[in-house]
Amino acid sequence: MNPTIASDPSGETRQVDRLLAHYGESHQNPKNEVIHFIAIPLIMLSLLGMIFTLHPYVAYAFMAASMVYYARLSLVFFGTMILWSAILLALVHAMGDLAFPLSAGIFVGAWIMQFVGHKLEGKKPSFFEDIQYLWVGPLFVLSKLFGKLGIRW
């Protein structure tokens, strides 16, 4: 068993591990994985940037709702996503008046990358099956990094 995967006290595989395993099934191609490691953070940045320019409070509400989802899955992922979201928010602020056009361009480019990756993979994106996989994607990237660092989630 992967040292980063844990069971809950009853011995059953945790929901976060089931979600990551399912997500990983359509992300086996190394080129697709690399594309996702680049595109997923860019999509997160651009989505936050576009929402923030719509209205900052909407962006904060979106981030808070996302954090509730992550907290229910794993405290390690939750803490990491809080830190990552703060970094993304700082980047959005740094974009200033160009936040919306930059974010829109990044968003389109990153999604094109994602679909190219899935074309290489030969499998459809997981979120076509269940929208929650849009929130699992960032955890997939983190899980790969944490696995290399020996961090349990």
N, C-alpha and C positions, 0 to 999 in steps of 0.2 A: 504494500500500500504506500502511496505517496506520503512522505512525512509531513506534508503541509495539510493533508486532509485528515480531519478528525471526525469522530463520531460524537453524537450527543450522549448524555448519560445513559440512555436506554440501549446504546450500542448501534443505533441506526445512523445511516449517513445523513448528514445535515443537508438542509435545503440548499444552502449556498454551494455545496459540493455537487449536488445533483444538477443544479443550474449550470455550473461551470463545466461539468462533464458533458452535458447535452450541447452546450454552446461549442465546446471543443470539437465535437463530432463534425461540424461543418467548417472547421478551421485547422485542418491537418497539413495543408500545403504550406511549406516554409515561406514561400513568397507571399501567400495570402496573410500569413501571420505577421510578417514584416510590414506589409501594407496596413494591417489593422493597428499595429503598434504606433504607426505614424498618424493614420487617419482618425482613429478614435479620439485621441486627445485634441486633434484639430477640430473635429466635429463638436466636442464638448465646449471648446473655446468659442467657436463660432455661434453655436446655439445660445450660449450664455450671453455673448455679445449682442446678438439680435434681440433676445428677450429683454436685456438690460436697456437697450435703446428704445424699446417699446415703452417700458416703464421699469425703473429700478426695483420697485416693490414686487412686481411680477417676477422678476429674476430672483429676488430673495425668497419669495414664496416657492418658486420652482426648486430652488436649491434646498430649502427646508424640507419640502416633500420628498425630494430625492434622498436626503439624509435619513429621514424616517425609514425609508425602504432599506437603505444600507445598514442602519442600526439593527434592524430586525434580522439581517442575514449574518453579520459578523462585526464585532466591535473593532477588530483590526482594520477591516475594510472601511468601516464607518470613520474612524479616526484619520485614515489616509485620505479618504474622499473629502473630509472637511479641509484638510491641509491643501489638497489639490484644487478644490473649489476656490479657496482663498487666493491661490496663485493665479488661477484663471481669471478671477475677478480683478486682481491687480493688473493683469495684462489687458483686460477690457478697458479699465480706467486709463491705462497708458495709451490706448488707441485714440482717446479723445473724440474729437468730432468725426473722425473717420471710422469709428467703431462699427456702424451699420454697414457701409459698403465693404470694408475689409472682412467683416464677419460673413456677409453674404457670399463674397467671393471664395473665402476659405471653405464655407459650408458646401458650396457646389463642387469645388475641386476635391474636397475630402470624400464626398459621397461618390464621385466618379471613381476615385481610387478604390473605395470599398467594393463597388460593383465590378471593377476590373479584377480585384482580388477574388471575388466569388466566381467570376467567369473562369479564372485559372483553377480554382478549387473544384468547379463543376457542381457546386451545391448552392442552393439559395440561402440568403441571409436568414439567421435564426428568428429575427423579429417579424418575418413574414408569417411565422407560425404563432408567435406570442409576443406582443409588444413589450413585455417586461424585459426581453432580451436587449432592448436598447439601453437599459440600465445595467445589464449583466456584462455587456461589452467592455466597459472600463474595468470591471473586476477581473475579466479574463486577462487583460493586459497586466494588471497588477499581480494576478496569481502567477503569471509566468515570471515576473520580476521577483516576487516573493519566493518562488520555488528555487530560483538561482541563488538567492540570499539565505535560504534556509529559514525563512520567516513563516511561522504557522499563522493561519488566519482562522 
